[in-house]
Amino acid sequence: MTEPLRVLPNESATTCRYGTADDFAIEEFFDGIVTVLGGAANVVMQLALQPVAYGVMESDVDSGRADLHPWKRLRTTLTYLSVALMGDEADKADYRAEVNRVHRSIRSTAGSPVKYNAFDPQLQKWVAACLYWGVIDLKEKMHGPLDEATADVFYRYASSLGTTLQMRPEMWPATRAEFDEYWRAGLERHEIDAATVAYFDHLIDLRMLARPLRLAAPIHRFIVTGLLPPHVREQLGMTWTDRDEQRFLRLFRMIGSAQRRLPQPARLFPMNTLLWDMRRRRRRNMPLV
């Protein structure tokens, strides 16, 4: 089963070797592969909140829909992560403006089952929480538990996953303990309806890809299932055994071992490449999203 976040009521007395939240050495800390391996599972967790789900499923921005343009959607999402975690303030401001432009029309209609607005900071807070949780969960599966000082500092640093859009800084839970309460409560109150389950199955089984690429669907479903919190698995009717868990953890320990041997540019890929590409697009006045 997925381990819960470890929390402390107070700051750790030890020192984070990656710096403070203001000068955190994200390039030394981050593994770019987590964004690829964890992408689909993270989308499932984000869309477990119905207003987020229907904002995506009913979006009139066809170019950003994963079921219609999967590679463009993947590039846009991973570029956002690279900007939020590795970009400077100018990068964040420019990408925020571009995302705001495409989000402007994404709001519920009279026929929508739930009300939503892509500019709602509470919805963006949930998306940011999913992204943060996914990074930490995969980091620890690959490399083992973080020390408390590093966990505390990265948690504060990771608020940029929400503040790069409309989430106000004060909305990010003040401590990891408060985040853990917010996270658990969020998972427990979410109900995934049939339409969302069908969308998830389409995504998890790679039905939006060309037929040869769908051969990877079984391993993709295995990874997605292993990365989901048990509560979400249950709602999706997924089965997961102790043997599955053992195989899954062995796989990620092997991936982590390989990652530790890579030089930093290779370890950061594709995030470093996507940040470079965003800056190149900006210089050439090309669309960023």
Protein Blocks (a to p, Z undefined) as FASTA:
>chain_A
ZZdddddfbdcfbdcfkbpfklccfklmpcfklmmmmmmmmmmmmmmpmklmmmmmmpcb
lklpmklmmmlmmmmmmmmmmmmmmmcfklmmmmmmmmmmmmmmgccdfklmbdcdfklm
klmmmmmmmmmmmmmmmmmmmnopadfklmmmmmmmmmmmmmmmmbcfklpcfbfklmmm
mmmmmmmmpccdfklmmmmmmmmnopmbcfklmmmmmmmmmmmmmmpcfklmmmnopacd
fklmmmmmmmmmmmmmmmmmpcfklmmpcklmmmmmmmmmmmnopafZZ
